[in-house]
Amino acid sequence: MNWITNSVLPKIKAWVKSDDVPDNLWVKCGACNQMIFHREFEQAHNCCATCGHHAALPPAARFSMLFDAGKFEKIALTPIEDDPLKFRDSKKYTDRLRDTRNKTGLNDAIAVGAGEINGYPVVIAAFDFRFMGGSMGRMVGNGIVRAAKEAVDRKAALITVPSTGGARMQEGVLSLMQLPRTIAAVEMVRDAGLPYFVLLAHPTTGGVTASFAMLGDIQIAEPGAIIGFAGRRVIEETVREKLPDDFQTAEYLMDHGMVDAVVLRAEQPVYIGRLLDFMMGSKDSRKRA
């Protein structure tokens, strides 16, 4: 018995045990709790094959999905002073930024990329919810303005992809000033006669919804995305009524005229390509011009 316990069993356990299995081999769906093989999850652009849930998609992965052949140029944003208000809540804002940057590897909640969709020049500004809930501070405002200027310079369409909880409270009135600032940036694109699309990802709320996120020539949304200004509980307490179960979902907003289309992530490149073909003219006519 000692020989089996001390010699044979350890060898069997060592043989069947695998220390090389990565911790992230499987992903659990946030909606149906289905376990999904990580590679299949990435190939489906972070969508669940079982229930269709669209999970968060980082900007770089979204750029690769939307731009032709996955090719794009990342537009660098100029660094700014982190904390002009010297803000502190439960911790210093500078400490909160440092911790978030160390945890996520991101500089802020927005990224800007340029490339082509269906052969047309496009600039995309996409939010990253991992960075302080995608909140809009001065750096995010800078990203929208820079994307708009790049679109005008490149004679390109502008697409914004918000995924955010709203304004960044740690930047106070400076954050709120990004609302009119981003609206002015969108108007600059419109004045140049260029298309502006909004692709609403989950969630899009607060000051972002109250500014550039609802000004698209075409409003596209991802399935199941929550879109609104105030939260459901706040609205129910204000109007003293029970709201529908699907209130503020992309599908509800499309039924009530606030969203033009709800488009599956896998179908978005083709859908946006058709819009560009319609709004920017055929590629043949552009070449003749």
N, C-alpha and C positions, 0 to 999 in steps of 0.2 A: 504494500500500500504506500509506503514511504517513497519507494522508487517511482511509482506512478505519479504521486503527488509532487515530488520534488524535481523530477526530471522530465517525465513525459508531458504532463499538463503544461508546464511553462513553455515547452517547445511548440506545442499545438497552439497555445494562445499567441505566441510570438509570430507564428506562421499565418494565422487568420487575421491578426490585428494589423490595421493599416494606419500609420501615422501620417501618411501623405495625402489624406483626403482633406481638401481645403474647407475652411469653415463656411465659405460662401458658395458652396456647390449647389445649394438649393435656395430658392427665394419663396417666401410665403406671400400669397396674394393678400393685399390689405382689405379686400372686399369679401371673398369667399373662403379665405384661409387655405386654398389649394396650394400644395407644394409644387413649385415649378423649377425645372432644371435651369440653372443660371444662364447657360448658353442659349437655351431656347427663349428665355425671357428677354435677353438682349437682342436676339434676332427678331423678336416680335416688337421691338422698340418699347420695351417695358410694359407690355400689355398682357393680360391674363387670357390664355386660350380657352379657359373654362367659362368664365363669366363676362369676359370682355372689359374688365376694369382697366382703365388707363392710369398707371402709376406715374409718379414724377419722372421726367426725362431731363437729364442735365443738358445745358446749352450745347456743348460740343457734340453730344449724341444727336441732338435735334438738328444741328447744322448738317451733320453727316447724312441724316435721313432726308432732309428737305432739298439740299443743294444737289445739282446734277453730279452724278458719279461720286457723291460724298466729298467733293472738293470745295474748299472755301478758304478765304483769307481772314485771319483773325485781326480785328481792328483794335489796336491798343488804346487804352484810355489813360489820360494824364492823371497821375496821382494828385490828391488834394489833402489839405490839413484834416486830420481825422476828427478832432473834437473842438471846434471853435467856441462852443458854449460851455465847455468844461462841465458837461452834464454828468450827474451821478444819480442812480436810483438805488437798487440793492447793491450795485457795484459800479465802478467807474466805467464810462462808455469806452474809454480807451482799452481798459482791461477786457471788456466784453468783445470788442472788435478783435483784439489779439487772440483771445481764446477761440473765437469763431473761425478766424483765419487758420489757426493751428489745427483745428479739428477738421475743417473742410478742405483746406488747401486753396481756398478761393480768396480773392482780394475784396470782392464785394458781390452784391446780389444780381449783377447783370453782366452779360457778355455780348459783344457785337461781332458779327461775321458778314463777309461779303462774298458773293459768288453768283451762280446762275441757276435759275429754275426754268426748265423747258427752253433753255437757250436765252432767257431774258435776264438782264442784270438785276440783282436783288440784294438789298441790305437787310439783315435780320438783327433785331435787338431782343434777346431772350433772357428772362429772369431765371434765377436759380433759388428755389424755395429753401434750400439747405442753409443759405446765409441769412440768418435772422428773419426767417419766414418771408424772404423775398421783399422785405420792407423797402420803401422808396425813400432814400435820403438824397443828399446832393450828388453822390457818385452815380446813383441810378439815373437821376435827372441829367447828369452829364452824358451818360451813355445814350439816352434817348436823343439828346441834342446832337451828339456826335454822329449817331446813326442817321439822323435826318440830313445833316450836312453832307455826309458821305453819299447818301442817296441822291441828293441834288447834284453833287459834283460828278457822280458816275452816271447820271441820268437813269437811275435805277428805281425800282419799286421799293417801298419801305414796308417791312412786316415787323410788328411787335408781338411778342409772345409773353404776356404777363402771367405770373403765378405768384401771388402776393397777398399778404395780410393788410396791405395799405401803407400809409405813411409811417416813417420811422420816428417814433416818439422821442428818441434820444437827441434828435436834431431839431426838435421844436418847430418854430416858425420857418426855419430854413428848409425843413422838409416840406411844409405846406406850400412854400413858394415854388416847389417843383411842379405843382398842379398847373398853374398858368404857364410856366416855363415849357413844359412838355407839350401843352396845347399849341403854343406859339411855334414849336418845332414842327408839329404836324402841319400847321398852316403853311410853313415854309415849303414843305413837300408839295402840298396842294397848289400853291402859287406857281410852282415849277411845272404843273400839269402832270405830275407823277402819281401813280396809284399808291394808296395806303391801305393795307389790310391789317386786321387784328386777329390773332389766333389765341382765343381765350383758353388757358389751361387751368386746371384745378389747383387751388382756388384763386379767384380774382375778386378782391373785395376792397373796401375802404377808398382811400384817396386816389388810388390808381383807377378804379372804376369810375370815379368822379372826374377823371381827366382824360388822358389820351386813349384809354382802353375802350371807350365807347364812341370813338370818333372815326372808326374805319369806314372806308368806302364800302367794304364788305366785312361783316362781322362773322367770323368762323369760331366755332367752339368745339372742344373735345367732348366726347360722350361722358355724361355724368358730372361734368365740371360744375362746381358751385360758383355762381357769379352774382354779385350784389354789392350793395354799399354797407348797410348795417347788418348785423347778425340776425338770424332767425328769432332767437329768444328776445332780443331787444325790440324787434318789430311787433312780435306777438304781445309783449307787455305794453307797447305804445298804442296799438289799435284795439287791444283787448279782444282779439279774435284768434281762433285756431287756424293756422295756415295749412294749405294742402301739403301732403307728404313730399311731393316733388317740387315744392316751392324753391326758387332760386337755382334749380338745376338747368343745365344747358338746354335740355329738351323742353322744359317749361317756358324758358325765355324765347325759344324759337316759336312755340305755339302762340306766344303773346306778342310776337313781332319785334323783340329786342335783339334777336340773333338771326342771321340770315341762313345759316346752315350748321348742322352738327355733323362733323366729318370724322370718321375713324382715322386713327393715326397712320395706318398703312396706306390710306387713300389720299392723304393730304398733299403729297408732292404732285400727283396727277391733277387733283382738284385745283390747287393753286396755279399750276401750269396752264390750265384751261382759262382761268380768270385773267392771267397775264396775257394770254393769246388774244383774249377779247378786248382788254383794256389798253394794251400797248401795241396792237397791230400785229400782223403776221411777220414772221422772221424774214420772209422774202421782201416785203415792202420796206423793212428797216434796212436791208442790205442795199436796195436800190436807192434809198435816200442817202 
